[in-house]
Amino acid sequence: MSTPSESRPARWPWRVIAALGMPLFLAAAYYAGTPRSTRWLWSEQGPLELSHVIIPLFVMGLGLATLGVKGRVAAARKAGLGWLVLGIGGLALLCVGIAGEEASWGQHFLGWSTPDGWSELNDQQETNLHNIGSWADQKPRALVELSVVLFGIVWPLLARSGTICVRPAWRLVLPPVGVLPIALLAEGVRLLERGPGWLGMPALAAFPRPSELQELYFYTFFALCMLSWRKRLLSRLALAVDYEAECGIVAKTNDNHPHARQWAPPTTAVS
C-alpha cells in the first residue's frame, strides 16, 4: 500500500516533467547549438558524464551521513530496522564503485597516464575495470538494469494496483512508488538507440550515445532510493525514541503511584 504522498495524483505530472528534463535539454541544445557544443555535452568532460560521478558521490555521501552518526546503527538494529541499514550501507558502497569507475578512479580529472600493461588490457586505455572486457562491462550493467526494472517498474505497478502483499519489514527497503517515471524512462531511452533502426531511419544525431542518458536515470533511481530510505530510517528512529520516552514516563508515574504496586506483575524467583 502506497503512502498518501506517493499516491497523490497531482504530483505525478511534475515527476514526469522532471524526468524528461535532461533529454529535452539535450535535444534543445543540439538544435540551438553547434556541432562543437553537442560533442562537448556528450564528451567525457561534459555535464552528462559528470553527472555519472556526481550523483553516485551524492548517494554515497548521503548514506555515510545517515549511518555515520554515533550510535545510530545500533539504535536502528534495536528498533528492528536492520534490513534498512543494510540497504543504505550496501547502496552507498555500490555508489563508491560506480563513481570510481565512471571517473576512472580520478584519471578523468587528474589526467595521469595509464600504465602500459593495463593499456593493453583496457579497451579505452583507462584505469578502470569496466573496459577490460565484455563481462566486466555488460554483466554489472545488466544487474543494475534488472534491479531498476524489478524494483522501479514491476514493484511500483504491483503496489499501486494493490495486487501484492508485502511484509512491513520488507516494504521498508522497497523503493517508493514515485520512482516509476525515472525507471520507465531508463528503459524508454533504449528506443532512442534502437527505434530508428526498426523504422529504417538514420540514428538520431541529438542523442549519439543513448546509453549514457540511461545511466543518468539509473543513478537518479539510486538517489531517490537513498533519499527515501534515509527519511524512513530517521522517522522510525524518532518514533522509537518517542515511544521509549513515553514508556519511561508511564513507568515512572506508576512507580510513584500509591496503588501502583498492586498492578505490578508477580515476580519470578531466579534460582
Phi and psi restraints in degrees (value plus and minus 20) as a CYANA .aco file:
   2 SER   PHI    -100.9   -60.9
   2 SER   PSI     135.0   175.0
   3 THR   PHI     -96.6   -56.6
   3 THR   PSI     141.3   181.3
   4 PRO   PHI     -77.4   -37.4
   4 PRO   PSI     -59.2   -19.2
   5 SER   PHI     -86.8   -46.8
   5 SER   PSI     -49.1    -9.1
   6 GLU   PHI    -100.6   -60.6
   6 GLU   PSI     -48.4    -8.4
   7 SER   PHI    -120.2   -80.2
   7 SER   PSI     -18.2    21.8
   8 ARG   PHI     -87.8   -47.8
   8 ARG   PSI      95.3   135.3
   9 PRO   PHI     -80.0   -40.0
   9 PRO   PSI     -53.4   -13.4
  10 ALA   PHI     -82.0   -42.0
  10 ALA   PSI     -42.9    -2.9
  11 ARG   PHI    -102.4   -62.4
  11 ARG   PSI     -42.2    -2.2
  12 TRP   PHI     -86.3   -46.3
  12 TRP   PSI     -62.3   -22.3
  13 PRO   PHI     -78.0   -38.0
  13 PRO   PSI     -58.3   -18.3
  14 TRP   PHI     -87.7   -47.7
  14 TRP   PSI     -55.4   -15.4
  15 ARG   PHI     -85.4   -45.4
  15 ARG   PSI     -60.7   -20.7
  16 VAL   PHI     -86.2   -46.2
  16 VAL   PSI     -63.7   -23.7
  17 ILE   PHI     -81.4   -41.4
  17 ILE   PSI     -63.5   -23.5
  18 ALA   PHI     -83.4   -43.4
  18 ALA   PSI     -59.6   -19.6
  19 ALA   PHI     -86.9   -46.9
  19 ALA   PSI     -51.0   -11.0
  20 LEU   PHI    -103.2   -63.2
  20 LEU   PSI     -23.4    16.6
  21 GLY   PHI     -77.6   -37.6
  21 GLY   PSI     -67.9   -27.9
  22 MET   PHI     -87.2   -47.2
  22 MET   PSI     -69.1   -29.1
  23 PRO   PHI     -82.5   -42.5
  23 PRO   PSI     -54.9   -14.9
  24 LEU   PHI     -85.5   -45.5
  24 LEU   PSI     -60.1   -20.1
  25 PHE   PHI     -84.1   -44.1
  25 PHE   PSI     -63.6   -23.6
  26 LEU   PHI     -85.6   -45.6
  26 LEU   PSI     -59.8   -19.8
  27 ALA   PHI     -86.2   -46.2
  27 ALA   PSI     -63.0   -23.0
  28 ALA   PHI     -84.7   -44.7
  28 ALA   PSI     -59.9   -19.9
  29 ALA   PHI     -85.2   -45.2
  29 ALA   PSI     -54.6   -14.6
  30 TYR   PHI     -87.5   -47.5
  30 TYR   PSI     -67.7   -27.7
  31 TYR   PHI     -97.0   -57.0
  31 TYR   PSI     -45.8    -5.8
  32 ALA   PHI    -117.2   -77.2
  32 ALA   PSI     -34.0     6.0
  33 GLY   PHI    -122.0   -82.0
  33 GLY   PSI    -174.3  -134.3
  34 THR   PHI    -141.3  -101.3
  34 THR   PSI     143.9   183.9
  35 PRO   PHI     -75.5   -35.5
  35 PRO   PSI     -54.4   -14.4
  36 ARG   PHI     -86.2   -46.2
  36 ARG   PSI     -62.9   -22.9
  37 SER   PHI     -87.3   -47.3
  37 SER   PSI     -54.2   -14.2
  38 THR   PHI     -85.8   -45.8
  38 THR   PSI     -63.5   -23.5
  39 ARG   PHI     -80.6   -40.6
  39 ARG   PSI     -59.8   -19.8
  40 TRP   PHI     -86.5   -46.5
  40 TRP   PSI     -61.2   -21.2
  41 LEU   PHI     -79.4   -39.4
  41 LEU   PSI     -54.3   -14.3
  42 TRP   PHI    -121.2   -81.2
  42 TRP   PSI     -13.9    26.1
  43 SER   PHI    -101.9   -61.9
  43 SER   PSI     154.1   194.1
  44 GLU   PHI     -83.9   -43.9
  44 GLU   PSI     -45.2    -5.2
  45 GLN   PHI    -119.5   -79.5
  45 GLN   PSI     -16.3    23.7
  46 GLY   PHI     -99.7   -59.7
  46 GLY   PSI     150.7   190.7
  47 PRO   PHI     -85.1   -45.1
  47 PRO   PSI     -51.2   -11.2
  48 LEU   PHI     -87.5   -47.5
  48 LEU   PSI     -69.5   -29.5
  49 GLU   PHI     -85.3   -45.3
  49 GLU   PSI     -56.6   -16.6
  50 LEU   PHI     -84.2   -44.2
  50 LEU   PSI     -54.9   -14.9
  51 SER   PHI     -84.5   -44.5
  51 SER   PSI     -45.7    -5.7
  52 HIS   PHI     -89.3   -49.3
  52 HIS   PSI     -36.7     3.3
  53 VAL   PHI    -119.3   -79.3
  53 VAL   PSI     -63.2   -23.2
  54 ILE   PHI     -86.1   -46.1
  54 ILE   PSI     -64.9   -24.9
  55 ILE   PHI     -85.0   -45.0
  55 ILE   PSI     -68.4   -28.4
  56 PRO   PHI     -80.2   -40.2
  56 PRO   PSI     -56.9   -16.9
  57 LEU   PHI     -84.4   -44.4
  57 LEU   PSI     -58.4   -18.4
  58 PHE   PHI     -82.3   -42.3
  58 PHE   PSI     -65.2   -25.2
  59 VAL   PHI     -82.7   -42.7
  59 VAL   PSI     -64.0   -24.0
  60 MET   PHI     -80.9   -40.9
  60 MET   PSI     -68.0   -28.0
  61 GLY   PHI     -82.5   -42.5
  61 GLY   PSI     -59.6   -19.6
  62 LEU   PHI     -86.0   -46.0
  62 LEU   PSI     -58.8   -18.8
  63 GLY   PHI     -85.6   -45.6
  63 GLY   PSI     -63.8   -23.8
  64 LEU   PHI     -85.9   -45.9
  64 LEU   PSI     -59.4   -19.4
  65 ALA   PHI     -85.7   -45.7
  65 ALA   PSI     -51.4   -11.4
  66 THR   PHI     -93.3   -53.3
  66 THR   PSI     -63.4   -23.4
  67 LEU   PHI    -114.4   -74.4
  67 LEU   PSI     -31.7     8.3
  68 GLY   PHI    -100.3   -60.3
  68 GLY   PSI     -29.8    10.2
  69 VAL   PHI     -89.0   -49.0
  69 VAL   PSI     113.3   153.3
  70 LYS   PHI     -78.3   -38.3
  70 LYS   PSI     106.9   146.9
  71 GLY   PHI      64.6   104.6
  71 GLY   PSI     -25.8    14.2
  72 ARG   PHI     -91.5   -51.5
  72 ARG   PSI     -60.2   -20.2
  73 VAL   PHI     -84.5   -44.5
  73 VAL   PSI     -62.8   -22.8
  74 ALA   PHI     -83.2   -43.2
  74 ALA   PSI     -60.9   -20.9
  75 ALA   PHI     -86.0   -46.0
  75 ALA   PSI     -57.2   -17.2
  76 ALA   PHI     -87.0   -47.0
  76 ALA   PSI     -61.5   -21.5
  77 ARG   PHI     -85.8   -45.8
  77 ARG   PSI     -58.3   -18.3
  78 LYS   PHI     -83.8   -43.8
  78 LYS   PSI     -53.4   -13.4
  79 ALA   PHI    -105.9   -65.9
  79 ALA   PSI     -14.1    25.9
  80 GLY   PHI      58.0    98.0
  80 GLY   PSI       7.3    47.3
  81 LEU   PHI    -129.7   -89.7
  81 LEU   PSI       8.6    48.6
  82 GLY   PHI     -80.4   -40.4
  82 GLY   PSI     -60.9   -20.9
  83 TRP   PHI     -85.1   -45.1
  83 TRP   PSI     -54.9   -14.9
  84 LEU   PHI     -87.7   -47.7
  84 LEU   PSI     -61.0   -21.0
  85 VAL   PHI     -81.7   -41.7
  85 VAL   PSI     -62.7   -22.7
  86 LEU   PHI     -83.3   -43.3
  86 LEU   PSI     -60.3   -20.3
  87 GLY   PHI     -84.3   -44.3
  87 GLY   PSI     -63.6   -23.6
  88 ILE   PHI     -84.3   -44.3
  88 ILE   PSI     -66.5   -26.5
  89 GLY   PHI     -85.4   -45.4
  89 GLY   PSI     -61.7   -21.7
  90 GLY   PHI     -84.8   -44.8
  90 GLY   PSI     -62.0   -22.0
  91 LEU   PHI     -87.7   -47.7
  91 LEU   PSI     -56.6   -16.6
  92 ALA   PHI     -82.9   -42.9
  92 ALA   PSI     -63.1   -23.1
  93 LEU   PHI     -86.2   -46.2
  93 LEU   PSI     -59.8   -19.8
  94 LEU   PHI     -79.5   -39.5
  94 LEU   PSI     -61.2   -21.2
  95 CYS   PHI     -92.4   -52.4
  95 CYS   PSI     -43.3    -3.3
  96 VAL   PHI     -81.2   -41.2
  96 VAL   PSI     -68.1   -28.1
  97 GLY   PHI     -84.6   -44.6
  97 GLY   PSI     -60.6   -20.6
  98 ILE   PHI     -83.7   -43.7
  98 ILE   PSI     -69.0   -29.0
  99 ALA   PHI     -82.3   -42.3
  99 ALA   PSI     -62.0   -22.0
 100 GLY   PHI     -82.2   -42.2
 100 GLY   PSI     -65.7   -25.7
 101 GLU   PHI     -86.4   -46.4
 101 GLU   PSI     -61.1   -21.1
 102 GLU   PHI     -84.3   -44.3
 102 GLU   PSI     -53.4   -13.4
 103 ALA   PHI    -115.7   -75.7
 103 ALA   PSI      -9.4    30.6
 104 SER   PHI      30.1    70.1
 104 SER   PSI      19.0    59.0
 105 TRP   PHI      36.6    76.6
 105 TRP   PSI      15.8    55.8
 106 GLY   PHI      85.5   125.5
 106 GLY   PSI     -30.6     9.4
 107 GLN   PHI     -83.6   -43.6
 107 GLN   PSI     -55.8   -15.8
 108 HIS   PHI     -84.8   -44.8
 108 HIS   PSI     -44.8    -4.8
 109 PHE   PHI    -121.2   -81.2
 109 PHE   PSI     -56.1   -16.1
 110 LEU   PHI    -115.2   -75.2
 110 LEU   PSI     -40.6    -0.6
 111 GLY   PHI      53.0    93.0
 111 GLY   PSI       8.3    48.3
 112 TRP   PHI     -93.8   -53.8
 112 TRP   PSI     140.0   180.0
 113 SER   PHI    -102.1   -62.1
 113 SER   PSI     124.2   164.2
 114 THR   PHI     -99.2   -59.2
 114 THR   PSI     111.8   151.8
 115 PRO   PHI     -75.9   -35.9
 115 PRO   PSI     128.2   168.2
 116 ASP   PHI     -78.0   -38.0
 116 ASP   PSI     -64.3   -24.3
 117 GLY   PHI     -82.3   -42.3
 117 GLY   PSI     -60.4   -20.4
 118 TRP   PHI     -93.2   -53.2
 118 TRP   PSI     -52.1   -12.1
 119 SER   PHI     -81.3   -41.3
 119 SER   PSI     -53.0   -13.0
 120 GLU   PHI     -91.1   -51.1
 120 GLU   PSI     -48.4    -8.4
 121 LEU   PHI    -105.9   -65.9
 121 LEU   PSI     -52.7   -12.7
 122 ASN   PHI    -110.8   -70.8
 122 ASN   PSI     109.5   149.5
 123 ASP   PHI     -81.8   -41.8
 123 ASP   PSI     -53.1   -13.1
 124 GLN   PHI    -130.6   -90.6
 124 GLN   PSI      -5.6    34.4
 125 GLN   PHI      34.0    74.0
 125 GLN   PSI      26.1    66.1
 126 GLU   PHI    -141.5  -101.5
 126 GLU   PSI     138.5   178.5
 127 THR   PHI    -109.1   -69.1
 127 THR   PSI      47.4    87.4
 128 ASN   PHI    -160.6  -120.6
 128 ASN   PSI     152.8   192.8
 129 LEU   PHI    -117.8   -77.8
 129 LEU   PSI     -48.1    -8.1
 130 HIS   PHI     -95.9   -55.9
 130 HIS   PSI     -22.3    17.7
 131 ASN   PHI    -132.0   -92.0
 131 ASN   PSI      -2.2    37.8
 132 ILE   PHI    -116.4   -76.4
 132 ILE   PSI     -15.9    24.1
 133 GLY   PHI     142.8   182.8
 133 GLY   PSI     146.3   186.3
 134 SER   PHI     -85.5   -45.5
 134 SER   PSI     -53.3   -13.3
 135 TRP   PHI     -86.0   -46.0
 135 TRP   PSI     -67.0   -27.0
 136 ALA   PHI     -88.5   -48.5
 136 ALA   PSI     -42.2    -2.2
 137 ASP   PHI    -113.8   -73.8
 137 ASP   PSI     -72.0   -32.0
 138 GLN   PHI    -101.1   -61.1
 138 GLN   PSI     -57.1   -17.1
 139 LYS   PHI     -87.1   -47.1
 139 LYS   PSI     -69.7   -29.7
 140 PRO   PHI     -80.4   -40.4
 140 PRO   PSI     -58.4   -18.4
 141 ARG   PHI     -84.6   -44.6
 141 ARG   PSI     -59.3   -19.3
 142 ALA   PHI     -84.1   -44.1
 142 ALA   PSI     -57.6   -17.6
 143 LEU   PHI     -86.3   -46.3
 143 LEU   PSI     -61.6   -21.6
 144 VAL   PHI     -81.7   -41.7
 144 VAL   PSI     -65.1   -25.1
 145 GLU   PHI     -84.5   -44.5
 145 GLU   PSI     -59.9   -19.9
 146 LEU   PHI     -82.5   -42.5
 146 LEU   PSI     -60.9   -20.9
 147 SER   PHI     -85.0   -45.0
 147 SER   PSI     -57.4   -17.4
 148 VAL   PHI     -87.0   -47.0
 148 VAL   PSI     -60.5   -20.5
 149 VAL   PHI     -85.6   -45.6
 149 VAL   PSI     -66.3   -26.3
 150 LEU   PHI     -89.9   -49.9
 150 LEU   PSI     -68.6   -28.6
 151 PHE   PHI    -116.0   -76.0
 151 PHE   PSI     -33.9     6.1
 152 GLY   PHI    -123.8   -83.8
 152 GLY   PSI     -39.3     0.7
 153 ILE   PHI    -140.5  -100.5
 153 ILE   PSI     -77.9   -37.9
 154 VAL   PHI     -83.3   -43.3
 154 VAL   PSI     -70.1   -30.1
 155 TRP   PHI     -81.9   -41.9
 155 TRP   PSI     -69.5   -29.5
 156 PRO   PHI     -79.2   -39.2
 156 PRO   PSI     -58.8   -18.8
 157 LEU   PHI     -85.3   -45.3
 157 LEU   PSI     -61.8   -21.8
 158 LEU   PHI     -86.7   -46.7
 158 LEU   PSI     -58.8   -18.8
 159 ALA   PHI     -85.5   -45.5
 159 ALA   PSI     -61.0   -21.0
 160 ARG   PHI     -91.8   -51.8
 160 ARG   PSI     -49.3    -9.3
 161 SER   PHI    -100.1   -60.1
 161 SER   PSI     -35.8     4.2
 162 GLY   PHI      53.2    93.2
 162 GLY   PSI       0.6    40.6
 163 THR   PHI    -115.2   -75.2
 163 THR   PSI     -14.7    25.3
 164 ILE   PHI    -154.9  -114.9
 164 ILE   PSI     121.1   161.1
 165 CYS   PHI    -135.9   -95.9
 165 CYS   PSI     102.4   142.4
 166 VAL   PHI    -140.5  -100.5
 166 VAL   PSI     118.8   158.8
 167 ARG   PHI     -79.3   -39.3
 167 ARG   PSI     122.6   162.6
 168 PRO   PHI     -75.2   -35.2
 168 PRO   PSI     -56.9   -16.9
 169 ALA   PHI     -83.5   -43.5
 169 ALA   PSI     -56.3   -16.3
 170 TRP   PHI     -98.8   -58.8
 170 TRP   PSI     -53.2   -13.2
 171 ARG   PHI     -80.6   -40.6
 171 ARG   PSI     -49.7    -9.7
 172 LEU   PHI     -80.7   -40.7
 172 LEU   PSI     -53.8   -13.8
 173 VAL   PHI    -118.8   -78.8
 173 VAL   PSI     -19.1    20.9
 174 LEU   PHI    -103.3   -63.3
 174 LEU   PSI     125.1   165.1
 175 PRO   PHI     -83.0   -43.0
 175 PRO   PSI     137.4   177.4
 176 PRO   PHI     -88.7   -48.7
 176 PRO   PSI     134.3   174.3
 177 VAL   PHI     -81.5   -41.5
 177 VAL   PSI     -45.6    -5.6
 178 GLY   PHI     -86.8   -46.8
 178 GLY   PSI     -26.9    13.1
 179 VAL   PHI     -98.4   -58.4
 179 VAL   PSI     -27.2    12.8
 180 LEU   PHI     -75.8   -35.8
 180 LEU   PSI     -66.6   -26.6
 181 PRO   PHI     -79.9   -39.9
 181 PRO   PSI     -61.3   -21.3
 182 ILE   PHI     -84.5   -44.5
 182 ILE   PSI     -63.8   -23.8
 183 ALA   PHI     -86.4   -46.4
 183 ALA   PSI     -59.8   -19.8
 184 LEU   PHI     -83.4   -43.4
 184 LEU   PSI     -60.9   -20.9
 185 LEU   PHI     -90.6   -50.6
 185 LEU   PSI     -50.8   -10.8
 186 ALA   PHI     -79.6   -39.6
 186 ALA   PSI     -55.3   -15.3
 187 GLU   PHI    -108.1   -68.1
 187 GLU   PSI     -51.8   -11.8
 188 GLY   PHI     -86.4   -46.4
 188 GLY   PSI     -49.6    -9.6
 189 VAL   PHI     -87.5   -47.5
 189 VAL   PSI     -33.8     6.2
 190 ARG   PHI     -80.7   -40.7
 190 ARG   PSI     -48.0    -8.0
 191 LEU   PHI     -85.2   -45.2
 191 LEU   PSI     -47.1    -7.1
 192 LEU   PHI     -85.3   -45.3
 192 LEU   PSI     -47.4    -7.4
 193 GLU   PHI    -111.1   -71.1
 193 GLU   PSI     -61.5   -21.5
 194 ARG   PHI    -119.3   -79.3
 194 ARG   PSI     -47.2    -7.2
 195 GLY   PHI     -75.5   -35.5
 195 GLY   PSI     -70.2   -30.2
 196 PRO   PHI     -77.3   -37.3
 196 PRO   PSI     -57.6   -17.6
 197 GLY   PHI     -85.8   -45.8
 197 GLY   PSI     -60.8   -20.8
 198 TRP   PHI     -83.0   -43.0
 198 TRP   PSI     -54.2   -14.2
 199 LEU   PHI    -111.2   -71.2
 199 LEU   PSI     -18.4    21.6
 200 GLY   PHI      51.3    91.3
 200 GLY   PSI       8.9    48.9
 201 MET   PHI    -130.7   -90.7
 201 MET   PSI     139.9   179.9
 202 PRO   PHI     -89.6   -49.6
 202 PRO   PSI     139.8   179.8
 203 ALA   PHI     -82.2   -42.2
 203 ALA   PSI     130.0   170.0
 204 LEU   PHI     -94.0   -54.0
 204 LEU   PSI      97.0   137.0
 205 ALA   PHI     -87.4   -47.4
 205 ALA   PSI     -44.7    -4.7
 206 ALA   PHI     -91.9   -51.9
 206 ALA   PSI     -37.3     2.7
 207 PHE   PHI    -152.1  -112.1
 207 PHE   PSI      54.8    94.8
 208 PRO   PHI     -86.6   -46.6
 208 PRO   PSI     -47.7    -7.7
 209 ARG   PHI    -156.2  -116.2
 209 ARG   PSI      60.0   100.0
 210 PRO   PHI     -80.0   -40.0
 210 PRO   PSI     -45.2    -5.2
 211 SER   PHI     -82.2   -42.2
 211 SER   PSI     -49.8    -9.8
 212 GLU   PHI     -88.8   -48.8
 212 GLU   PSI     -56.6   -16.6
 213 LEU   PHI     -88.2   -48.2
 213 LEU   PSI     -56.4   -16.4
 214 GLN   PHI     -83.2   -43.2
 214 GLN   PSI     -60.1   -20.1
 215 GLU   PHI     -83.7   -43.7
 215 GLU   PSI     -55.5   -15.5
 216 LEU   PHI     -78.1   -38.1
 216 LEU   PSI     -63.0   -23.0
 217 TYR   PHI     -90.2   -50.2
 217 TYR   PSI     -55.8   -15.8
 218 PHE   PHI     -77.7   -37.7
 218 PHE   PSI     -68.6   -28.6
 219 TYR   PHI     -93.5   -53.5
 219 TYR   PSI     -51.0   -11.0
 220 THR   PHI     -85.4   -45.4
 220 THR   PSI     -58.1   -18.1
 221 PHE   PHI     -77.9   -37.9
 221 PHE   PSI     -64.8   -24.8
 222 PHE   PHI     -81.7   -41.7
 222 PHE   PSI     -61.0   -21.0
 223 ALA   PHI     -83.3   -43.3
 223 ALA   PSI     -62.5   -22.5
 224 LEU   PHI     -84.6   -44.6
 224 LEU   PSI     -58.1   -18.1
 225 CYS   PHI     -83.1   -43.1
 225 CYS   PSI     -65.6   -25.6
 226 MET   PHI     -84.1   -44.1
 226 MET   PSI     -62.7   -22.7
 227 LEU   PHI     -81.0   -41.0
 227 LEU   PSI     -61.8   -21.8
 228 SER   PHI     -87.1   -47.1
 228 SER   PSI     -64.4   -24.4
 229 TRP   PHI     -83.9   -43.9
 229 TRP   PSI     -59.7   -19.7
 230 ARG   PHI     -82.7   -42.7
 230 ARG   PSI     -64.7   -24.7
 231 LYS   PHI     -82.5   -42.5
 231 LYS   PSI     -62.2   -22.2
 232 ARG   PHI     -84.7   -44.7
 232 ARG   PSI     -63.8   -23.8
 233 LEU   PHI     -83.2   -43.2
 233 LEU   PSI     -69.8   -29.8
 234 LEU   PHI     -85.5   -45.5
 234 LEU   PSI     -58.7   -18.7
 235 SER   PHI     -87.9   -47.9
 235 SER   PSI     -58.7   -18.7
 236 ARG   PHI     -95.4   -55.4
 236 ARG   PSI     -51.4   -11.4
 237 LEU   PHI     -87.6   -47.6
 237 LEU   PSI     -58.3   -18.3
 238 ALA   PHI     -83.6   -43.6
 238 ALA   PSI     -60.4   -20.4
 239 LEU   PHI     -84.4   -44.4
 239 LEU   PSI     -59.2   -19.2
 240 ALA   PHI     -85.0   -45.0
 240 ALA   PSI     -60.4   -20.4
 241 VAL   PHI     -84.7   -44.7
 241 VAL   PSI     -63.5   -23.5
 242 ASP   PHI     -82.9   -42.9
 242 ASP   PSI     -59.1   -19.1
 243 TYR   PHI     -86.0   -46.0
 243 TYR   PSI     -63.6   -23.6
 244 GLU   PHI     -84.4   -44.4
 244 GLU   PSI     -59.4   -19.4
 245 ALA   PHI     -84.7   -44.7
 245 ALA   PSI     -60.7   -20.7
 246 GLU   PHI     -85.8   -45.8
 246 GLU   PSI     -61.2   -21.2
 247 CYS   PHI     -83.5   -43.5
 247 CYS   PSI     -57.1   -17.1
 248 GLY   PHI     -85.3   -45.3
 248 GLY   PSI     -59.6   -19.6
 249 ILE   PHI     -85.8   -45.8
 249 ILE   PSI     -62.5   -22.5
 250 VAL   PHI     -83.7   -43.7
 250 VAL   PSI     -62.7   -22.7
 251 ALA   PHI     -84.0   -44.0
 251 ALA   PSI     -61.5   -21.5
 252 LYS   PHI     -85.6   -45.6
 252 LYS   PSI     -58.9   -18.9
 253 THR   PHI     -83.8   -43.8
 253 THR   PSI     -62.1   -22.1
 254 ASN   PHI     -85.2   -45.2
 254 ASN   PSI     -57.0   -17.0
 255 ASP   PHI     -84.7   -44.7
 255 ASP   PSI     -52.5   -12.5
 256 ASN   PHI    -109.1   -69.1
 256 ASN   PSI     -28.2    11.8
 257 HIS   PHI     -96.7   -56.7
 257 HIS   PSI     116.6   156.6
 258 PRO   PHI     -84.9   -44.9
 258 PRO   PSI     -44.6    -4.6
 259 HIS   PHI    -128.6   -88.6
 259 HIS   PSI      -5.6    34.4
 260 ALA   PHI     -84.8   -44.8
 260 ALA   PSI     -52.6   -12.6
 261 ARG   PHI     -82.1   -42.1
 261 ARG   PSI     -53.6   -13.6
 262 GLN   PHI     -89.7   -49.7
 262 GLN   PSI     -39.2     0.8
 263 TRP   PHI    -113.6   -73.6
 263 TRP   PSI     -26.8    13.2
 264 ALA   PHI     -90.5   -50.5
 264 ALA   PSI     121.6   161.6
 265 PRO   PHI     -89.2   -49.2
 265 PRO   PSI     131.6   171.6
 266 PRO   PHI     -84.6   -44.6
 266 PRO   PSI     121.7   161.7
 267 THR   PHI    -105.9   -65.9
 267 THR   PSI     132.0   172.0
 268 THR   PHI    -129.9   -89.9
 268 THR   PSI     110.7   150.7
 269 ALA   PHI     -89.7   -49.7
 269 ALA   PSI     122.1   162.1
 270 VAL   PHI    -124.4   -84.4
 270 VAL   PSI     102.7   142.7
